[in-house]
Amino acid sequence: MIRLHQVTKKFGHFTAVDNVSLEVGEGEFYGILGPNGAGKTTTIKMMTGLYSPSSGTVEIDGSDIERFPTKSKLVIGYIPDQPFLYEKLSGREFLYFSGGLYKMNHHEITKRINELVERFEIGPWIDQRSENFSQGMRQRTVIVAALLHRPKVLIIDEPMVGLDPRSAHIVKEVLKEQVHGGAAIFMSTHSLPVVEELCTRIGVIKEGKLVFEDSLGGFQVFKDKYNGTFESAFLELTK
């Protein structure tokens, strides 16, 4: 579903992502970890077509995202690290707008919005203008927008930012459901507990290079060498 082959991204003389190759298949939840500035968000922006690789290829559901951008983006649900909404639209209006971008018809969008508004418990304020939303309200609305078209691929950058414990629990349960339904998820986060709870595979990126990749079980074996904690193993890999 997601395939990066020898992907490099340079900004002038600075190499943000350096020859990264990875794959995420159906029903896999891939979590990528790394220090600030390691290349996580740049990798995600290449996956979503916001950046073009300096070299290498990014394939989504079998299509090169540079050669077939529309086809690729129609199967992606993208949750950025900073939720963007149109300030003068209500949350519901924004969701209708988002559904239209994915070529959903009005009846289909309405049905799906109603399902997700209930699932994410956002009914009390979804008809307010988004300029009045808190960070957590914005985040939940953007997550709903990403799920409207039942994407085959979810690409997520720090999904829990601004969420209260109940909202975070709902999001985690929904993400688990997406994986069980066959979606491929690629998630960047700084939250080690979230990775341990959700991910089936883990990658660690440092200075643009993928320095570790394995299943969660493989990482458990690795971390046993370093006091048996996720934190100590991560610090060892990124020191």
ZAVO-397475 format. One record per atom (N, C-alpha, C): residue in one letter; x, y, z. Coordinates in steps of 0.02 Angstrom, whole numbers, plus 32768, in hexadecimal, padded with zeros to 4 digits. Each point is the difference from the previous one (the first is absolute). Layout:
<nodes>
aXYZ;...
</nodes>
This chain:
<nodes>
m80297FC38000;m7FD7803D8000;m802B80408000;i80348000802A;i803080378000;i80457FE37FF2;r8023801E7FD0;r80437FE77FF0;r802D803C7FF1;l803580078027;l803480317FF4;l803F7FDB7FE9;h801B80147FC7;h803B7FDF7FE6;h803880327FF8;q80337FFB802B;q803C80297FFE;q7FEE804B7FFA;v7FD58016802D;v7FE780457FFD;v8030802F8025;t801380357FDD;t802A8034801C;t7FDF80437FF4;k8003802D8031;k7FE780447FF8;k803580318019;k8014802D7FD2;k803180338010;k7FE180457FFB;f8015802B802D;f7FEF80477FFD;f804280257FF9;g801280127FC3;g8042801D7FF5;g80357FCB800F;h802F8012802D;h80357FD18012;h7FED7FD4803C;f7FC4800C801C;f7FEB7FDA803A;f7FD77FC37FEB;t80127FC58018;t7FDC7FC27FF1;t7FD17FF1803B;a7FBF80087FF5;a7FCE7FF58035;a7FEE7FB68006;v7FFC7FDD7FC8;v7FF27FB87FFF;v80347FE17FD2;d80207FCA8018;d803A7FE67FDE;d7FF87FB67FEE;n7FEB7FF37FC2;n7FFE7FBC7FE4;n7FD67FD0802A;v7FC28015800E;v7FD37FD7802A;v7FD67FD27FD4;s7FFE7FC18012;s7FD57FCF7FE0;s7FD77FDD8036;l7FBF7FFA7FF5;l7FD57FDD802E;l7FBE7FEE7FDD;e7FDC7FD0801D;e7FC07FEC7FE5;e7FCF7FF6803A;v7FC080117FF3;v7FCA7FF5802F;v7FC87FDE7FDA;g7FEE7FC38014;g7FCD7FDB7FDD;g7FBB8007801E;e7FCF7FDF7FE2;e7FBC8001801A;e7FFE7FE58047;g7FDA8022802B;g7FF97FEA8044;g803D8009802B;e803080297FEB;e803B800E8027;e7FFD8046801D;f801A8007803C;f800480418022;f804A800E800D;y801B802D7FD8;y8047800F8003;y800A80428025;g80277FFD8036;g800E803C8026;g804880157FF6;i800B803F7FEF;i804480197FF7;i801080318037;l803A7FF6801E;l801880288038;l804180217FEE;g800F80378021;g804080217FF6;g800280428024;p803B801B800B;p800680428020;p7FE280377FD4;n7FF8803B801D;n7FEB80397FD9;n8031800C7FC7;g7FE7800D7FC4;g802B800D7FC7;g801E7FC37FE0;a7FE87FC48013;a801E7FC27FE6;a7FE97FF17FB9;g7FC8801D7FEA;g7FE77FF37FBC;g7FBC7FE07FFD;k7FDE7FFA8039;k7FBF7FDF8002;k7FCB80257FD7;t7FF88040800E;t7FCC80277FDE;t801180087FB5;t804080087FF0;t801380047FB9;t7FEE7FC07FDC;t800B7FC78020;t7FED7FBF7FE2;t7FB57FFE7FF4;i7FD980168031;i7FB880007FFA;i7FE9802E7FC7;k802080397FFA;k7FEB802F7FCB;k80117FE57FBB;m80337FD77FF9;m800C7FDF7FC1;m7FCC7FC97FF2;m7FEC7FDD8034;m7FCC7FCC7FF8;m7FBE801E7FE9;t7FF1803C8017;t7FC0801E7FF0;t8002802C7FC1;g803B80067FE2;g800680287FC3;g800B8049800C;l800A8015803F;l800D8046800E;l804880147FEE;y802E7FD18005;y804480097FEA;y800F7FCB7FCA;s802B80127FD1;s801A7FD07FD0;s80447FE78017;p800D7FC07FFC;p80427FE78013;p8036801D7FD2;s803B800B801B;s803980137FD6;s80167FC47FD6;s7FF87FC5801C;s800C7FC27FDB;s7FD97FC88022;g7FF67FC97FDB;g7FD97FC8801B;g7FB780077FEE;t7FD87FCF8014;t7FB97FFF7FEF;t7FD47FF2803D;v7FC4801D7FFF;v7FCD7FF38032;v7FC37FE37FDD;e7FEC7FC38013;e7FC57FE17FE2;e7FCA7FF98035;i7FC380127FED;i7FC57FF7802B;i7FCE7FD47FDB;d7FF07FC8801E;d7FD17FD07FE2;d80167FEE7FB8;g80417FF87FF6;g801A7FEA7FC0;g800D80377FCD;s7FF2803F8012;s800980377FD0;s803580318019;d802B80157FD4;d80328033800F;d7FDB8042800D;i8009801D803B;i7FD9803B8011;i8013803D7FD7;e803C80017FE4;e801380387FD4;e7FE27FF97FBB;r7FFC7FC37FE6;r7FE57FF57FBD;r7FB47FFF8000;f7FE37FE78036;f7FB77FF98004;f7FE7801F8042;p800880428008;p7FF1801F8041;p7FB67FFC8014;t7FD3800A7FD1;t7FB87FFE8012;t7FEB7FBA8014;k80147FCF7FD9;k7FEE7FBA8010;k801B7FEC8044;s803E8014800E;s801E7FEE8040;s7FDE8023803B;k7FF280407FF8;k7FE580278038;k7FB97FED8010;l7FDB7FE37FD1;l7FBB7FEC800D;l7FFB7FC68031;v80377FDB8009;v7FFE7FC7802F;v802180128042;i8019803E8007;i80248015803C;i7FD28027802F;g80047FF38040;g7FE6802D8033;g803C801D8024;y800580438003;y803B8021801C;y7FEC8029803D;i80227FF38037;i7FF58026803E;i804280238010;p800480427FF4;p80408024800A;p800C800F804A;d803D8017800F;d8011800E8045;d7FDE80408019;q7FEF802D7FD3;q7FDA803C8012;q7FBE80017FD9;p7FC87FF68022;p7FC07FFB7FDD;p7FED80427FDE;f7FF07FFD7FC0;f7FEC803B7FDA;f7FB57FFD7FF1;l7FDD80358011;l7FB980077FEF;l7FF480447FE2;y7FCB80077FD9;y7FED80427FE6;y7FD880238037;e801A8036801A;e7FE7801F803D;e7FB780147FFD;k7FE780157FC5;k7FBC80197FFB;k7FCD7FC97FF0;l80187FC37FF8;l7FD37FC77FF6;l7FF27FDF8043;s7FC57FE58007;s7FF37FD6803A;s80247FBE7FF6;g80057FD98035;g801F7FBF7FFA;g7FDC7FD47FCE;r7FBE80028000;r7FDA7FD67FD1;r800B80177FB8;e800280427FF5;e800C801A7FBD;e80457FEA7FE6;f80308002802D;f80437FEA7FED;f80007FB67FEC;l7FDA7FD78024;l7FFD7FB97FF0;l7FDF7FF47FBC;y7FCB80267FF1;y7FE17FFB7FBE;y803280137FC9;f80248036800D;f803480167FD0;f80347FC87FF6;s80177FE28036;s80337FCC7FFC;s7FE57FC37FDA;g7FC37FEC800E;g7FE37FC77FDC;g7FFB800D7FB6;g7FF0803D7FED;g7FFD80127FB9;g80437FF97FDD;l8036800E8023;l80427FF97FE3;l800F7FB77FEE;y7FE17FD28025;y80097FB97FF3;y7FCA7FE47FD3;k7FDA802C7FE0;k7FCE7FED7FCD;k7FC77FD6801E;m7FF1800C803F;m7FC77FDF801F;m7FC080277FEF;n7FC87FDC7FF6;n7FC280247FF3;n7FE180188042;h7FD0802D7FFA;h7FE58022803B;h7FE17FCE8032;h7FDB7FD17FE7;h7FE07FCF802C;h80347FD78026;e80347FEB7FDB;e80357FD9801F;e802580288035;i800F803F7FF1;i8023802A8031;i7FD68009803E;t7FBF800F7FF7;t7FD3800B8039;t7FFE7FC3802E;k7FF97FC67FE2;k7FFE7FC28028;k80417FF58026;r8037800C7FDE;r80417FF4801F;r800E80338037;i7FEE803F7FF4;i800980348033;i7FD97FEE803F;n7FC27FEC7FF8;n7FD67FEE8039;n801F7FC78028;e801B7FCE7FDD;e80207FC78022;e803C80178029;l802A80297FE1;l803F80138021;l7FF680358036;v7FCF802C7FF6;v7FF180328034;v7FEB7FDD8040;e7FD87FCC7FF9;e7FEC7FD9803A;e803A7FD9801E;r80287FE27FD5;r80387FD78017;r803380298027;f800D803D7FE9;f8032802B801F;f7FE280308033;e7FBF7FFC800B;e7FDD80288033;e800C804B7FF6;i7FF780177FC2;i800B80477FF0;i7FC080257FEE;g7FC77FDF800A;g7FC0801E7FEF;g7FF180438021;p8010800A8040;p7FED803E8021;p801D80407FE1;w80377FFA7FDB;w8020803D7FE5;w80117FFD7FB6;i7FEE7FCA7FDD;i80147FF97FBA;i7FE280357FD3;d7FC980208015;d7FE080337FD6;d801680478013;q80308006802D;q801E8041800F;q803580107FCC;r801080417FF9;r803780137FD5;r80417FE6801D;s802B7FE87FD5;s803E7FE18018;s80308032801F;e7FF780417FF4;e802B80328020;e7FF87FFF804C;n7FC97FE38017;n7FF47FFC8048;n80177FBE801F;f801D7FD47FD8;f80127FBD8018;f804180038029;s80037FD58032;s803F7FF58024;s802E7FD47FD5;q803D7FF78017;q80307FD57FDC;q7FE57FB97FFA;g7FE47FE58036;g7FE57FBD7FFF;g7FC47FF97FD2;m7FD580327FFE;m7FC67FFF7FD3;m801780017FB7;r803280297FF2;r801C80027FBC;r801D7FBC7FED;q80257FE3802E;q80207FC17FF1;q7FCD7FC97FF0;r7FCC7FFC8028;r7FCC7FCD7FF4;r7FDD800B7FBE;t7FF3803F7FEF;t7FDF800F7FC1;t802B7FEC7FC4;v8041800E8004;v802D7FED7FCA;v80067FB47FFA;i7FFF7FDD8038;i80027FB77FFE;i7FC27FE47FDF;v7FC6801C8011;v7FC17FEB7FE0;v8004800C7FB5;a801A803B7FEB;a800680107FB9;a802B7FCD7FDC;a80357FE98021;a802E7FD07FE1;a7FE07FBB7FF8;l7FCE7FF18029;l7FE07FBE7FFF;l7FC17FFD7FD6;l7FE880387FE8;l7FC080037FDD;l7FFB7FCE7FC7;h80337FFC7FD7;h7FFD7FD87FC2;h801A7FB98009;r80057FEB803E;r80187FBC8011;r80427FF27FDC;p803580258010;p803F7FFA7FDB;p80217FBC800A;k80237FEA7FCC;k80287FC38006;k8041800D8025;v8016803F7FFE;v80408014801F;v7FF4803C802D;l80177FFB803E;l7FFE8038802E;l804780168010;i800E80407FF6;i8042801C800F;i7FF680358035;i80217FF68039;i7FEF8027803C;i803F801D801F;d7FFD80418010;d803880228020;d7FE9801A8044;e80157FDE8035;e7FEF80148045;e7FB58006800C;p7FDB7FC87FFF;p7FB780048004;p7FE380148043;m80267FFA8036;m7FE4800B8043;m800A8047801A;v801D802C7FD7;v800D80448016;v7FBF80238013;g7FFC801A803E;g7FC680278015;g7FC47FD88015;l80047FBE7FFF;l7FC67FD78011;l7FFE7FF0804B;d7FC48004801C;d7FF77FEB8046;d80007FB48002;p80057FE2803B;p80067FB78004;p7FC77FDA7FDF;r7FC280188007;r7FC87FDC7FE0;r800680037FB4;s800F803B7FE6;s800780087FB7;s80397FD67FE6;a80387FFE8024;a80397FD77FEC;a7FED7FB67FFE;h7FD87FEB8031;h7FE97FBA8002;h7FD57FF17FC3;i7FD3802C7FEE;i7FD57FF67FC6;i802B7FFB7FC1;v802F802D7FF8;v802B80007FC4;v80277FBE7FFC;k801C7FEA8037;k80267FC17FFF;k7FD47FC57FED;e7FC47FFE801B;e7FD27FC97FF0;e7FED80017FB6;v7FF4803B7FE5;v7FEF80067FB9;v803A7FEB7FD4;l803D80138012;l803A7FEC7FD9;l800A7FB48001;k7FF47FE18039;k80037FB78003;k7FCD7FE17FD1;e7FC4801D7FFE;e7FCB7FE67FD4;e801480077FB7;q802180377FEF;q8016800A7FBB;q80327FCA7FEB;v802F7FF1802D;v80317FCC7FF1;v7FDF7FBC7FF8;h7FD27FF1802E;h7FDD7FC07FFC;h7FD67FFA7FC1;g7FEC803A7FE5;g7FDA80017FC1;g802C7FFD7FC2;g80427FFE8009;g802D7FF87FC8;g8025803E7FEB;a7FF580388022;a8023803D7FED;a804A7FFB8013;a802A80247FDB;a804780078011;a800A80438021;i801E8001803B;i800A803F8025;i804A800D800A;f8014803D7FF1;f80438018800E;f7FFA803B802E;m801E7FFC803B;m7FF780348033;m80438016801C;s800980428002;s8038801E8023;s7FE8801A8043;t80267FF18034;t7FED80198042;t803D8001802E;h7FFC802A8033;h803380018034;h7FE97FD7803D;s7FC37FE67FFD;s7FE57FDC803A;s80137FB67FFD;l802F7FED8029;l80157FBA8002;l7FC87FD18016;p7FD780128033;p7FC97FD48013;p7FCE7FF47FC8;v7FF280347FD8;v7FD17FF97FC8;v801B7FCE7FCD;v804180047FF2;v801F7FD17FD1;v7FFB7FB9801B;e800F7FF7803F;e7FFD7FBC801E;e7FB97FE47FFF;e7FD0802B8009;e7FBA7FEA8003;e7FE47FEF7FBB;l801380277FCD;l7FDE7FFC7FC0;l80267FDD7FC8;c804280087FFE;c80257FEF7FC4;c80137FB67FFC;t80007FE77FC2;t80177FBC7FF3;t804980007FE9;r801680387FE4;r804680087FEB;r801880448013;i80428005800B;i801F803D8018;i803D80117FD6;g800680407FEF;g803D80197FE1;g801B803A8029;v804180058004;v802080388023;v802B80257FCD;i7FF580427FFB;i802580297FD0;i802C80328027;k803D80077FE7;k802F802E8020;k802880237FC9;e800080428002;e802580287FCE;e7FF07FE97FB9;g7FC07FF27FF5;g7FE87FEF7FBD;g80087FB87FEC;k80217FD78029;k800C7FBA7FEF;k7FD57FD3802C;l7FE67FCB7FE2;l7FDC7FCE8026;l80337FD38023;v800680068042;v80357FDD8024;v7FE77FBF8021;f7FBE7FF78001;f7FE47FC3801D;f7FBC7FF47FE2;e7FF17FC07FF2;e7FBE7FED7FE9;e7FF37FB88011;d7FC77FF3801F;d7FEF7FBB8013;d7FB77FFE8015;s7FE87FC3800A;s7FBE7FF8801E;s800280158048;l7FC5800B801E;l7FFF80128047;l80217FCA802A;g7FF47FC07FED;g80207FC98024;g804B80037FFC;g801A80117FC4;g804880077FF7;g801C8038802A;f7FDA80368005;f801780388029;f7FFF7FED804A;q7FD07FD78014;q7FFF7FEA8046;q80407FDA8011;v80187FD77FD2;v803F7FDB800C;v803980328004;f800080327FD3;f803680327FFF;f800080288042;k7FC680148017;k7FFF802C803B;k80137FDA803F;d7FFA7FBE8001;d80147FD9803A;d804B8008800F;k802680137FCC;k8048800B8009;k800E80428026;y7FCD802C8002;y800A8042801D;y7FCD800D8038;n80077FDC8035;n7FD78007803D;n7FB77FED7FF5;g7FF07FE47FC6;g7FBC7FE87FF3;g7FCD80367FF6;t8015803E7FF4;t7FCF80367FF6;t8004801C7FB9;f7FC780157FE7;f7FFC801F7FBE;f802B803E7FFE;e7FFC80298035;e8025803F8001;e804B7FF57FFB;s801A7FD18027;s80497FF58000;s80187FE67FBD;a7FD87FD47FE0;a80127FE77FBE;a7FFF80387FCC;f7FCD802A8003;f7FFA80387FD1;f803B80308008;l8012800F803F;l8038802D800C;l80417FE37FE8;e80087FBF8005;e803C7FDF7FE8;e800680067FB4;l7FC77FF77FDE;l800080037FB6;l800D80467FE6;t7FEC80338026;t800280447FE7;t8036802B8020;k802A7FE2802A;k803380288023;k803680197FD0;
</nodes>
